Amino acid sequence: MADKQHIYDLAYKFRKSKIWMRMWENDLFAINLPDDGSGDREQNTGFCSVMGRNGEHMAIAIYLGPTGFSSYRKLSMGGGEDDLAEVLSQDSIQCSMAEKEELTPEELTEVQAYCKTTGTPFRAPFPKFSRIRPYCFPYPFEEEWEWTAMETALEVMDRMGKRSLTELGIRSITATPFHESYEDEAGFGYRGKKTPVRIPLFSVTDGELKSVPIPLPPYQEEEPEAPTQLNELAIRKLKNRPQRGIMEADVFRVGPPVDGNPPFLPALLIGVTEEGIVLPPAVGKEARYDPNQLIGEFIQNLDGLYPKTIRYRTEEAHVLLEEFCRLARIRLEQTDEFENLDGVVESLKDGPDDETVDEILEQLSQMSVEELRMLPDVILQAMLHDADYMPPQLAAKIRKAAGRR
């Protein structure tokens, strides 16, 4: 069993070392991960990145196995710092330095107990241990292997001491989805023969830091799952309607978090016609959505609209829509640019202005609980998320409509 006091000892040493002041995020190294019980031996390597050189978010992140490292590659493309979906797409565990208000009550109690036991001054920043699963909001460690993996990484950081990165065999790596795992593509100027990029895999044996070079795994694009069940009755009814026009549709992750354990950013399958008619979004019920549920809700939300063509941008949308469009005899076209859909999604991100909010609140206040229950889940969940800021009577109706008391 992991010794939490020892892990906090190491975390405070990490804080004191300020090693992030001499490392960049792409100064990568690896560690062996403990068995997480999945039986997937490929996932037993953790790829480590130290953050904080720019003065923000001082942390060590361990990206879990080849799939986790692929999520690091996507983040390394840059430009996504303000894109919540991109930030939450990673698969990692982290030890970060956090302010007091960033800790949960349980985390705060744990830190206070550690400081009291060890005589450590109770001052920020404090160690915070977080698990990030794709599209889930960070949550405290729950599994024994998470603590053990972080203990290993912090032990390695402690043994590095003040040794230079060159001495440790650590160097900056350019690793995005567009850079494979060869020297000439990682910024080292090699040409001709493809030489695999290698990084040090560290371990602590008998108190000594040991390392062996290992090759970086190639980028692995997650393959979207296709629906296996479609409502053929609904499709037959749709085909009796007049068919016209073009619709743009794709999958996005925007909006407030959906309550869950942990809360997550839902997938939305959104469609808009060339006339500007926006379908109610089909909303995934879990962080990793059920494609049958999502496409089924999309078909229902068409509500008689029967486009001749649906244009999509991502492979994820293509996989979701392909069989439905084949059965419904709808032309499916790939496009790089949407005329209307991106604007709809941006409006979902930005939210309405104050005057529009007042109008919406007035309309909602006139609705019954039953009418509120008939709203799409994504809208009801969004209102539930903001209920504390609404008029008390409306907030009570929304909580009742969502099954809350």
N, C-alpha and C positions, 0 to 999 in steps of 0.2 A: 504494500500500500504506500502511495506517495506521502512523503513527509511534508505537510503544508508549511510548517514553520521553516523548514530548510528551503523550500521554494520561495517563501517570502524573504529569507536571508539573501538568496541569490538575486531576487528581483530588486532589493534595495542596493545590492552591489552593482547591478546593472544601472540603476539610477545614478549612483555615485560615480561610476566610470565615465558616464556621458560618451560612451563609445560611438553614439550616433553622430558626434561632431567630427569623426574621422572616417565615417563610412557613408557611402551613398546607397540608396535603395537597391541599386542593381549590382552591388558588391555581394554576390550570391555565394552561399555555401549550403551544405546539406548535413542532415543527421539521420540516424536510423530511428524510426518510430516504433513504439511498442505495438503489439498486436491489438487492433481495435475490435476484434471479434468477428470481422466481416469475412475472414478467410481469403482476402484478396492480397496476395503477397506483393503485387506491384505497388500497392498503396503504402508499403512500409518504409518509404523514403520521404522525409520532410525537407522541403526547400525553403531556406531561411533568408529573410530580407530584413535589414535594420532600417527603420525610418526615423526621421527627425532632424536631418541635416539642415533643413530649411526653417527649423525652429518650431514646427508644428507636428503634433501627433508623434511624440517620441515612443517608439515601440519596437518589439521584435515580432515579426509574423512568421508563422510556419505554414507553408502551403502544402496541402496533404496529398502526396503521391503525384503521379503524372497528370491526373485530372485537376488537382489543386494548382499545380504549376501552370497548367494551361490557363486557369483563371488569372494567375499573376501575369501571364503574357498579354492577356486582353487588357488588363489594367495598365500595363506598361505602354500601351499605345498613346496614352496621354490624352488630355482634353476632356476627360470624363470626370474630373474631380467634383463637378457640380451635378452630375447625373447620378441620382440616387440608385437607379437600377444597375448602373455599371459598377458602382462602388459595392453594392450588395451581391454582385454576381460571384464573388470570390468564395473559395472553400479553404478556410484557414482557421488557425487558433492564434491568439495574440496575447502578449503581455504588454500593456501600454501604461504610460504615466498619465494619471487622470486627476482632475480637480475633485474636490470633495463632493460637489453637487452632481458629478457624473457617476458616483457610486450608488448602487442599490443599498437599501437599508441593511441587507444581509452582508454585503461586501464591506460596508462601513463598520459594522460590528466586528467583522473578522479582522480588519486592519487595526481597529482600536485595541482589540484583544492582543494582537501581535505586538503592537507598540508598547502596551502596558507590560507584557511578559518580558520583552527584551530590553526595555528601557530606550527604545528608539523614539526620537522626537516625533510627535504627531503633527506633521506639517506636509502640505502638498508639494509636489505631486505624489499621488499614491499609486501603488501597483494595482492594476485592474486586469483580470484574466477573462478573456472573451472567446467564445466560439462563434464563427460566422459561417453559416451554411448558405448555399446559393439562394438569394432573394429573401432570406430571413434576416430580421434585425438581430444585431449581436445580443447574446445572452451569456450569463456566467457558465463556467465549466460545470458539467453534470456527470461526466464519465471519468473513471479512474485513469484511462489511457491519456486523456487530455492533460491532466496534471503531470503524469510521468513524462510525456513528450516535452512539455514546457520545461520541466526540471532538467531534462537532457540538454535542451538548447541553452538554458541559462548557465548550466555547468560549463558548456563549451565556451560561452561568452566570457565567463569568469576566468577560465584557463588561458584565454587569449591574452589577457593582461594588456601590457603596452607594446606587445610585439607588432611589427609593421605588417600591413596587409600583404606586402610582397613576400615577406618571410613566411606568412601563413598560407601563401598560395592563392589568396583571394584577389580577384580582379573584377572590374566592371564588365558586365555582360549586356549586350543589346539583345533582348529576347522579347519579341512580340509575335503575334500570330503570323506575321509576314517574314520573320527571321526564323529559319529552321535551326538546327543544332550544329552548325558547322562554322569553323573559324572565320571564313571570309564573310559570312553573313552576320557575325556578331561583332564586327567593328575592329578586327585585328589585322586586316589587310592581306590575309592569305589568299592566294589564287591557285587555280589548278586543282590539285587533288583535294577532295573534301575531307578535312580533318575534323573529327567530332570535337565540339567544345566540351571541356571537362572542368568540373569544379571540385573543390575538396569536400569529401564527406568526413566529418569529424566525429570522434568518439573520445570518451575519457576512460582510460584503462589504468588501473592502479594509480590514480591521481594524475596521470600524464595525458596531455592532449595528443592524440594520434590522428592521422588523416590518410585517406587514400583517394586518388582522383576517380571520379565517376562521370560518365557522359550525361549531358542534359537529355531528358526525354523529348521527343518531338511534340509539336503542338497537336492537341486532340480536340477537334471541334465536337461539341456534344450533339449527337444526332437527335433531332426532334422525333417524338413518337406520333405515329399516324393513328387516326381513329379506326376502330374496328367495328363499331356499331353506328349506323345512321338511321334516322327516322324516315324510312322509305315512304310511309303514308304521308308525312308532311311534305316530302319532296314531290310526290305525285300531285298533291293539292296545289303546290306552288306552280307546277308545270301547266296547270289549267288557267293560270293568270296570264295577262298580256305581258310579253317579255320586251323590255326596252332599256336602253341606256347603259351607262358604265358606272360601276361602283369601285371604290378604292377600299381595300381592307387589309389589315395586318395586325400583328400581335405587339402590344406595348406593355410596359410595366410603369404605370404612373399612378398618382393619387395617394391618398392616405393609406397607412397600413391596415390590414385586416386582422382582427383579433384572432389569435391562435397561440399555440404553445410551441415555438415562439411566434410573435406577430410577424407577418410577412407582407411583401409587396406583391399584390396579385397580378397575374397575367390578364390583360384585357384584349379580346378580339373585337376590334372596332371597325365599323364600316360607315362610309359616307357616300351618297350618290353625287352625281355631277351637278344636281340641282341644289346640293347642300343639305339634303336630309341626312341626319346623323342617327344611326341605329343606337338603341340602348346597348352599351357594351356587354358582351358575354364575359363573365368574370370567373376566373379559376378559383376553385374552392380551397386549394392547398398551394404551398409554394411550388411544388411540382404538380402541375394541374393534370386532370384527367382529360385527354383529348376528346373522348366521347362526350363528356359533359360540356366542354367548351364549344365544340362545333354544333352540338344539339341546341344549345342556348342561342347560338348565332342564327341558326335556321329559324328558330321560333321568333327571334327578334326581327327577322325580315318582314314579318307581318304582312305578307302579300306582295312585297316588293320583289320583282323577278328580273334582275339585270341580265342583259345579253352578255356582258363582260365583267369580270372582276379582276382588278389589277392589284398585285401584291408586290412587296419589295424583298422580304426575307424568306429564306428557305423554311423557317419555322411556319410561316403562314402558308407557304406552298404545300407543305406536308399536311397541314390541317384541312386545307380547302380542296385539295386535288380530287379526292373521291366524290365529295359532295358535288363539285362542279361537273364531274363526268356524268354522274347520275342525273343531275338537273339540266344537263346540256347547256351549261354556262361556259363561255370561253374564259380561260384562265391565262392571264398575261403577266409576265414579270416586268417591273419598271424600276428605275433608279430614282425617279422623281414623282412625288405625289402633287397633284394640283390643290387638293382640299384637305387631305387627311392629316398632314403634318400640322396645319393650322389648328385643326380640332384638338390634336394631342397637346399642342402648346397651350391652348386655352385651359385644358384640364390641369396642366402643370401650374399655370399662373393663377388660376382661380378668378372669380368675378370681382368687379370693383364694388365699392361700398354701396352705391345706389342700387346696383343689381342684387346685392346681398339682402338689403332691406326689403326689396320686392319679393325675393324668394322666401324670406322668413314670413312675410305676410301671407303668401300663398300657402305655405306649409301649415301655418297656424290655423287655417280654415279647413284643413283636411282632417278626417277622422283617423283613428288608429288603424282601422281596416284599410283605408285608402293608403296610408303610409306603408302598411305591410305589402301592398301590391307594387311598390317601387322596386326597381332593380336592386339587387343586393349591394352593388358597388356604391349606389347613392345612399342607401340606408346605412351602410357601414361608415361612409364618410360623415354622415350626419351624426351618427352615434359617437364617432371619434371627437367631434366638435360640440357635443351636446352641452358640456359645461359652460360654453360661451353663449348659449342660446337663452331666450326667455324661459323661465322655469316651467311654465305649463307645456310649452312645445317640447322641451327637453324630456319631460315626463312621458309625453305621448310617443316620442321617438324611442325611448328606452323600452316602453311597453310593446311597441310594434316590433322591436328587435328581440323581444323575449327577455328583457331585463326589467328588474324591479328597483 
